[in-house]
Amino acid sequence: MIKSFSKPPRQVSPSFVIQKVQPALLGLMDGSVSTLAPIFATAGLTGTPIKAFYVGLAASLGAGVSMGLAEALSDDGKVTGRGNPVLRGAITSFGTALGGMLHTLPFLIPNMHQALHLAYAVVGIELLAIALIRYRFMKTPLLTTILQVIVGGGIVFALGIFLGQS
């Protein structure tokens, strides 16, 4: 008989999920999705990657501050058990800024065609990562979460492309 050396999946406490994973996922989802339209619309309207980068930078950092404050001020965690509001706010803020910056960074490439193609790939990877995190920690069925994330992200992405062609 062959022994398996793989470890079973580590159980994660519900408090870790609600206090750390959920705020990070909230931020990552918001940052990834909410910045798609402004970045891709700017890229299409200006044809200048660096302008799309600065719009993405502003949208990512602005959304990070906004979401971090919203999460930190939403409740003190005493009634809901959601933990320290400042820590939750910081986690959400970081996740939001990161989610927006990942597909913003390709616009540092001076060639718009190359920047767009890399950004498209990064968006796909971001959406898949969000789906996998939801699957792993929120126990959402994988196919369901992939469809939900891709449809939601796809709508905002299409809006940005459409507006960028105006």
C-alpha positions as CSV (number, residue, x, y, z in Angstrom):
1,M,0.0,0.0,0.0
2,I,1.3,3.5,-0.9
3,K,1.2,6.1,1.8
4,S,-0.1,9.5,0.8
5,F,2.1,12.3,1.9
6,S,-0.3,15.1,1.1
7,K,-1.9,16.8,4.0
8,P,-5.6,17.2,4.3
9,P,-6.9,20.7,3.8
10,R,-6.3,22.7,6.9
11,Q,-9.5,23.8,8.6
12,V,-9.9,27.5,8.9
13,S,-11.8,29.0,11.8
14,P,-15.0,30.9,11.1
15,S,-13.6,34.0,12.9
16,F,-10.5,34.0,10.6
17,V,-12.8,33.9,7.6
18,I,-15.1,36.7,8.8
19,Q,-12.4,38.9,10.2
20,K,-9.6,38.4,7.6
21,V,-10.6,36.6,4.5
22,Q,-14.0,38.3,4.0
23,P,-12.6,41.8,4.2
24,A,-9.7,40.9,1.9
25,L,-12.0,39.2,-0.6
26,L,-14.4,42.2,-0.5
27,G,-11.5,44.5,-1.2
28,L,-10.0,42.4,-4.0
29,M,-13.4,42.0,-5.7
30,D,-14.2,45.7,-5.4
31,G,-10.8,46.9,-6.5
32,S,-10.6,44.4,-9.4
33,V,-14.1,45.1,-10.7
34,S,-14.7,48.8,-9.9
35,T,-11.5,50.0,-11.7
36,L,-12.1,48.0,-14.9
37,A,-14.4,50.5,-16.6
38,P,-12.4,53.7,-15.9
39,I,-9.0,52.1,-16.9
40,F,-10.2,50.5,-20.2
41,A,-12.4,53.5,-21.1
42,T,-9.4,55.8,-20.7
43,A,-7.1,53.5,-22.7
44,G,-9.7,53.4,-25.5
45,L,-10.4,57.2,-25.5
46,T,-6.8,58.4,-25.2
47,G,-4.8,55.6,-26.8
48,T,-2.1,56.5,-24.3
49,P,-1.1,53.8,-21.9
50,I,0.4,56.1,-19.3
51,K,-2.9,58.0,-19.0
52,A,-4.7,54.8,-18.4
53,F,-2.1,53.9,-15.8
54,Y,-2.7,57.2,-13.9
55,V,-6.4,56.8,-14.1
56,G,-6.0,53.2,-12.8
57,L,-3.6,54.4,-10.0
58,A,-6.1,57.1,-8.9
59,A,-9.1,54.8,-9.1
60,S,-7.2,52.0,-7.2
61,L,-5.8,54.2,-4.4
62,G,-9.0,56.2,-4.1
63,A,-11.2,53.1,-3.9
64,G,-8.7,51.6,-1.4
65,V,-9.1,54.5,0.9
66,S,-12.9,54.7,0.5
67,M,-13.4,50.9,1.0
68,G,-11.0,50.8,4.0
69,L,-12.9,53.6,5.7
70,A,-16.3,52.1,4.9
71,E,-15.3,48.8,6.3
72,A,-13.6,50.3,9.4
73,L,-16.6,52.5,10.1
74,S,-19.3,50.0,9.3
75,D,-19.3,48.5,12.8
76,D,-17.0,48.1,15.8
77,G,-17.1,44.3,15.6
78,K,-18.6,43.9,19.1
79,V,-22.1,42.9,18.0
80,T,-21.2,41.1,14.8
81,G,-18.0,39.4,15.9
82,R,-16.2,40.8,12.8
83,G,-13.2,41.8,14.8
84,N,-11.1,44.9,15.1
85,P,-12.5,47.6,12.7
86,V,-9.1,49.2,12.1
87,L,-7.6,45.9,11.1
88,R,-10.6,45.0,8.9
89,G,-10.4,48.4,7.3
90,A,-6.7,48.1,6.6
91,I,-7.2,44.6,5.1
92,T,-10.0,45.8,2.9
93,S,-8.1,48.9,1.9
94,F,-5.0,46.9,0.9
95,G,-7.1,44.3,-1.0
96,T,-9.0,47.0,-2.9
97,A,-5.9,48.9,-3.9
98,L,-4.2,45.6,-4.9
99,G,-7.2,44.5,-6.9
100,G,-7.2,47.7,-8.9
101,M,-3.4,48.0,-9.4
102,L,-2.8,44.5,-10.8
103,H,-4.5,45.2,-14.1
104,T,-3.3,48.9,-14.0
105,L,0.4,48.0,-14.0
106,P,0.5,46.7,-17.6
107,F,-0.2,50.3,-18.7
108,L,3.3,51.2,-17.8
109,I,4.2,49.4,-21.1
110,P,4.4,52.2,-23.7
111,N,2.9,50.1,-26.5
112,M,-0.9,50.2,-26.1
113,H,-1.5,46.9,-27.9
114,Q,0.9,45.1,-25.6
115,A,-0.4,46.8,-22.5
116,L,-4.0,45.9,-23.4
117,H,-3.2,42.3,-24.1
118,L,-1.3,41.9,-20.8
119,A,-4.0,43.7,-18.9
120,Y,-6.7,41.4,-20.4
121,A,-4.7,38.4,-19.2
122,V,-4.3,39.9,-15.7
123,V,-8.0,40.6,-15.5
124,G,-8.7,36.9,-16.3
125,I,-6.2,35.8,-13.7
126,E,-7.7,38.2,-11.1
127,L,-11.2,37.0,-11.6
128,L,-10.1,33.3,-11.5
129,A,-8.2,34.0,-8.2
130,I,-11.3,35.7,-6.7
131,A,-13.4,32.6,-7.7
132,L,-10.8,30.3,-6.1
133,I,-10.7,32.2,-2.9
134,R,-14.5,32.2,-2.7
135,Y,-14.5,28.5,-3.4
136,R,-11.8,27.7,-0.8
137,F,-12.9,29.9,2.1
138,M,-16.6,30.7,1.4
139,K,-17.4,27.1,0.3
140,T,-19.1,28.4,-2.8
141,P,-19.4,25.7,-5.5
142,L,-16.5,26.3,-7.9
143,L,-18.5,26.4,-11.2
144,T,-21.1,28.7,-9.6
145,T,-18.5,31.1,-8.2
146,I,-16.5,31.2,-11.5
147,L,-19.7,32.0,-13.4
148,Q,-20.7,34.7,-10.9
149,V,-17.3,36.4,-10.9
150,I,-16.8,36.2,-14.6
151,V,-20.3,37.5,-15.5
152,G,-20.0,40.3,-13.0
153,G,-16.5,41.3,-14.0
154,G,-17.4,40.8,-17.7
155,I,-20.3,43.3,-17.5
156,V,-18.0,46.0,-16.0
157,F,-15.2,45.2,-18.4
158,A,-17.6,45.4,-21.4
159,L,-18.9,48.7,-20.1
160,G,-15.3,50.1,-20.0
161,I,-14.6,48.8,-23.6
162,F,-17.9,50.3,-24.9
163,L,-17.3,53.7,-23.3
164,G,-13.7,53.7,-24.5
165,Q,-14.9,53.5,-28.1
166,S,-17.2,56.5,-27.8
